[in-house]
Amino acid sequence: MPRIKKGLDYYCFLTDTFHDLRIKRLRRKCRNNGLLVYFYLQTEAYRTMGYGVLLDAELVLDVAEYFYLTEEEVEKIIVICCNEELFNKRIFEQCHVLTSTELQERYADICYKLRRQEITIKPEHLLIEKPKAYVRNKPQAIGEEPVASTDAASPQTDMSFHCPSISTHMKRNEMKRNEMKPLPFIPSPENGKGMMTEEETPLMEEKEILPNPDTPCPHGEGRNYTGLVEALQRLHVEVEDINAILKLSNFGEIGDPVWQALYALNNAPAGTFRQPVKYIYSVIQKARRQKGGVPV
């Protein structure tokens, strides 16, 4: 069974932190050492419990040694932090735990975004006023009696709640990728020959798309104008881009790099190319540069 991580690997730092009156008063009373100690303890709170940190003699000694302070100076700064309401004074005096409403709200919000299925806050440390949570997919507010669990390994002393699974966005992306079906047939990149069947071919907007020129193709074996237009329409390419690609490829000249791009788009896994038009342009540009032509 994998270990459930309680703490956080990162947390957000608000840009208006140094404009907070509590921070200003802390710096005025304790100078910069007060800020260093406070942010150190805040980081420890997110790293260990996630919403708070147990203050013991070992932690005080670690902070003192880290910033070359005395233990008395660290304890004085902590008391001032509590008096300035940067940490909850009641919980500190009763449980020797440094926490606050802001810490708990941010902890719960980050866990929700990380799609953690369980967030644990001990009842005696709880400061959040009934945020919405889920216990075994049943809506419940923190502070209410949790649903009885049949799992013997589940904690009994902690207030545990399950966050709703944040998979809606991922499911939508998966649906979009599934909707991007590959082309049933694309002319091969070697020569650009081939045609789609009538059932697979969407209606062509002949009035808006540039017509097939009557002039013969100077290079190769000719052009596959109809196959190129149909392939681009299957990719939902705008008419303006279709016309531009037609001109760049000499209206579907056989052997043109555009066929290599279409072949790659058709054979790539769904969702690989988010912007197929830009990919087509990039392939054509690269081929022009390799041949010493003028980049498009």
C-alpha angles and dihedrals in degrees: 000000000000118000113254110231114224101183129065131248092212142002135195121260112214116231093222094054094111090050091059110114091221091056091047092051091047091053092046092054100036103021118218093327088069092057093047093051093045095051091044091055091044090054091048089051092056092042099050115028094004093230103040147357132236109240112217136152092270093056092047089051092049092052092046093051093044095056097029093247133135121255090243091057091051093049090049091052091049091052090051090049089055092046090051089051094243084126126025108263097201095054091044092054095044103037105014088236123135110218140129142193091259092052093051095045092049091045092053092045094051092047089051091052091047089055093237110173095211134038119186125205119163113237093235090056097044116126102154112105104232104304113190113266139155129240110194090337092307116120111246138155123234110256094042123103109281121235112267111259126215091202109105091203093058114108116254099190097051128076101239126183135172122236118220113260110262098213102118093098092046092049091051091052090048091051090051091051091049090051090057095084116185119250112270090225135005124180111258118264092236096068111352093236125147142071136231121239119257092249092056096043117092120219112280120229095224095174093059102034119077111260125245107271120239093219115103120249109257095208132048126350100317134277139294099217097160095048092051095049092047093049092050092048090052087057089052092242115174118251092246091056092044090056092047092050090047091056094045092050095043088250096308100323111193110255094022116143090245088078091056090054093049092047091053092048092051096048099041120100115268113278096019094116113044093177107034094172093058089048091054091050092048092052091050092047092050092051092049091052093049090052091047094248128141112279114244 
